Amino acid sequence: MTATATTGAIAAAPGGLFAHTGYITGRWLRAQLRQPAYLVFSLLQPAIWLLLFGQLFKGIVNLPGFDSDSYIAFLTPGIVIMTALLSSGWSGTGFILDMERGIMDRMLTSPVRRGALMAGQLVSQAVSILIQGVIVLVMGIAAGARYDGGAAGFAVTLGTAVLLAVGFCSLSNAVALLTRQQTALIGIFQFVSLPLTFLSSVMMDPDLAPDWVATAARYNPVDWAVVASREALSADPNWAVVGWRAGFLATFAVVVAWLCTRAFRTYQRSA
Amino acid sequence: MTVQAPYPASAERASATPALEVADLVKTYRSGGRKKTEVRALDGVSFSVPAGTVFGLLGPNGAGKSTTVKILTTLSRADSGTARVMGLDVVADQERVRLAIGYVSQKSGADTEATGRENLVLSGRIYGLSRHEAGQRADALLERFGLAEAAGRLVRTYSGGMQRKLDVALGLIHRPRVLFLDEPTTGLDPEARADMWAEIERLSTEDGITVLLTTHYLEEADRLAGQLAIVDRGRVVAEGTPESLKAALHGDAIQIDLAEAGTMGEARLLVERMPGVGALHLDGVTLRARVDSGAAAVPAVLGVLDDAGIAVSSVTMSRPSLDDVYLQHAGRSFTNADRAEEERAA
């Protein structure tokens, strides 16, 4: 900071959005690394989904009309996306703890960019979703899944997982800012996350489900992510399908992230 | 250290601009739900704080102290009225206000999952210090607040007093011109409180920082604040130095606790009629009054009550305290006001 000699003049706001986002990201990543139990369970959980559902629904591929001959290959991208969704729901709990401890208020009286408070937390969540995604893919491949789509397919799977996570983390953060209650937040996400998972092609080919499920899936961001991932992992991807779904997801993520930044203002007005 | 105050202290001393200027703040909270209730937290609060002083906002819970601080620190907005910090409007100039202030909220504000030093460095970086500067400043503050040894420990492991010191250090990282301390010693043990008081005194005497302190401890306000505003039900009911506020009350305070509540009516009539007795307040079995001379009044009052067969369980006489000032201006004793507000909030 440089001193300005004129009376009453206080130096211009320091640091930009990017610098502030970097600091805030660092804070959350460090906090995540300090919770080894959380780390272990957040990696164990998708492994359990993969093995459990992989065994449980193994026979589905034998149904006439099922669009894949290896269920583990079908399921793996679904679990990557499902993990992204389920982890995202918890995102807002960080904000609630910050509000309870007074960290949020201290931050809001500082020149920190409001967007950075949000973005830094989202980036840190995206990093852990990315790591989880890679691990799930590796486990899937170890369990026998094979993909012709190669690197591009993996990149799309991880990319859509991150976009979905950004959307749902923002949603979770917005709910946190508006309700300020851990129980309300968790309740709402419990209520939303499983229906969103089952009303999509995470575990089941929607062509084999009732019509209304297939219809609902078309409007479900979770399904957009799963469809785009599977398409990109296939031998001969239809990039239009991938592009549209990724586009919907990106729009969803941006709109919700923007709404969440608005929620900051509401939080401040009612302070 | 390359960090400098946003502008030189000399210029500030020369200028007559008060550090804080608050005029007619009004703030109403609307609670949601089916029954829309409105709580008027601030009902026209005004005061002014000269630069480099410690100003105390004293009042019971729910009086409007924290709301005032939240408006001054840009956390909340008033429905009407104006507030300026170092001449900057808290709404129009909020970015610059944020650089000029430090805020220590009631609820700590430190990240318990980070170390003390990490908290300070992060905060320094947000205010635009380089990595090197932020580190140096963090170490200097840790040293100053006696936290150097605990610097690398997670804040979760700190004692209450240590956490509170870290909170204040966090508020000072960017060398603010004005520091807001919202109930800085609530919940601290007496030793930690005395420590904190010494630190707060240093802030204005050595660092030349303007401090706005809210407290509901009369003792704290008396000890630390050069100027005081007594707040009750969203209004400033009295303002001045603790001494001038006390001096404005003539004579001594006497407090008589009766053995039976039923005798209060009669006791009141008797005491009221005595010469030199004024400002009578009744409260359960307690009767408070101001008298010209306590030494003369106590035996006389006891005599009158004894003659009437009214049993007294205790009598105390005191030089005017801020509690008396509060009683005088708010029309209720401080502890009762505190209790009433807590019950209302519950």
Interface residues (C-beta under 8 A of the other chain):
Chain A: M1 T2 A3 T4 A5 T6 T7 G8 A9 I10 A11 A13 P14 G15 A19 H20 Y23 G26 R27 R30 A31 R34 Q35 D98 E100 R101 G102 I103 D105 R106 M107 L108 T109 S110 P111 V112 Q268 R269 S270 A271
Chain B: V3 Q4 A5 P6 Y7 P8 A11 E12 A14 S15 T17 Y29 K70 T73 T74 L75 S76 R77 M86 G87 L88 E95 R96 V97 R98 L99 A100 I101 Y103 S105 Q106 K107 S108 G109 A110 D111 T112 E113 A114 E118 L122 S123 R125 I126 Y127 G128 L129 L154 L170 G171 H174 R177
